[in-house]
Amino acid sequence: MTQLLVSQKVSAPALAIWPWIADITKHGQWSPKPFEAKLTSGESGGLGSTYSSIGFVPPTEKDHKNTVEIIEVISNTKIVFRAHDENGYFTNTFTLKAMGAETEVTFHHQFPSMKGIGRILAPLLVPIVGKRDAKYRLTLLKERAEGR
């Protein structure tokens, strides 16, 4: 199974970061690629809430659609959601850990066993392109949470 793990220290408390992570409709505001999510059921950031999303998937798919469901919430500490498409379920986990005046944000992305060309490309692209994009994504989150 292909996985991605990146972390970023943010000069803000978890309370300032949490709304940016828990409200999936805000993820497009700190995504390095075009992304949009719409709440389809439940409360934003709430356990069991569902979303529809459209975003970019390398190498060229600009309007990739997913359904998203929040499957675990520990307020201001951890949120887990899974996105589903024709390849299966992708699990996304954001964890917040206080470190003095800073908060460490960790993003863990797990891929399903891919089909077709994705089976070949995912293990090659994720460590290079995926990791770079995830680090940049957390840098953009840092800027939003710090009010920049």
N, C-alpha and C positions, 0 to 999 in steps of 0.2 A: 504494500500500500504506500502510495506517495504521500508525503507529509511536508509541511512547511512550518517553521517556528521562528518568530522574530520578536524582539522586545525593544521598547523605547522608554527612556525616563522622561517624565513630564513634570515641569515645575508648577504643579497644581495638585490640589487634593482630589481624591477619587470623586467627591461630590461634583466637581467641576467637569470631570471627564465623562462620568457615567451617562449624562443625557446624550452625548455625542455617539456613544456606543449602543446604548439600550434602544434608542429611537432609530430603527433601521432606515426610516425615511430620510435621516440626516447623513447617512453614509456617503451619498453622492457628493456632499459638500467637502469631503476629505478623501475622495477617491482620485487616484492619478489618471484614471480612465473614465469615460462617460459611464454613469451608473444612475439608475433611478429605481426607487422602491415605493410601492403604495400599500398601505395597510388594507387588508381584505377582510379580516375578522379579529375580534378581541380588542384589547387596549394596547396602544403603542408601548413596546418594551415588556409586555406582560407574558407570563407563561402561557403557551398555547396559541399566542397571537400568530396570525399568518399574513404574509405579504406576497405580492407579485413583484418581480424585479426584471429589469432589462439592463444589460451591460455588455461591455466588451470582453470577448474571450479570444486570446491569441490563437492563431496568428492574425486572423482577419475578420472574425465574426463580430460585427458591431452591435447587433441587436439580439443578443442571446437572452432567452427567457428562462427564468427559474421561478419555482414556488418556494417560499421560505417559511419555516416554522420555528418559533422560539421553544426550545425543549428543556432549558434549565435557566433559572435566574436566582442569583444570590445578590440582592441589591447592593450596588456600589462595589461589588467584589468580582462577580463572574456572570457572564451570559454565554449561553451556548445556543446556536441556531444551526439548522441544517437547510441547505438549499438543494432542491431536487430538479434534475433535468433528465434527459434521455440516457445519461451515463450512470445515474443513480443518485445517492445522497452524498453531498459534500458537507462535512461538519466544520463549523467555525466556532472557535472558543476565544473569548477575550477575558483575560484575568487582570485585575488591578491589585497591586500590592504596595502599601504605604512604605516609603523608605525615607524617613525624616521629613524634610520639606518637599520631597518629590514623591511621585507615584510611578512605579514601573508598570507599564502596560505590555502584556504579552499576548500575541496573536498566534494561535495554533490552527492550522488549516489541514484537514485530512481529506484526501481524495478517495473516491470509490475505485474499484478495479475498473479501469477505463476500457472502452470498446474501440475497435477500429484503429485509426491512426493515433488517437489519443493514448492508447496503450503504449505506443512507442514514444510519442512526443512528451507526454507529461513527465516521465522520469528524467528526461533530458532538459526540458525547459524550466521546470519548477525551481531547481537549485540555482539557475542563472537568472532568468527573466522574472520568475515568480518571486524569488527572494528580494530582488532589487525593487520590484513594484510594491511588495509588502512593507519593506523598510521605508520607502517614500510615502506610502499610505499612512504609516504611523507618524512620520514627520509632519504630514499635513494635519493629522489628528492633534498632535502636540501643539501646533500653531493655533488651531481653533480653541483648544482647551485653555491655552495660556492667553487667549484674547488677542492674538496677533493676526 
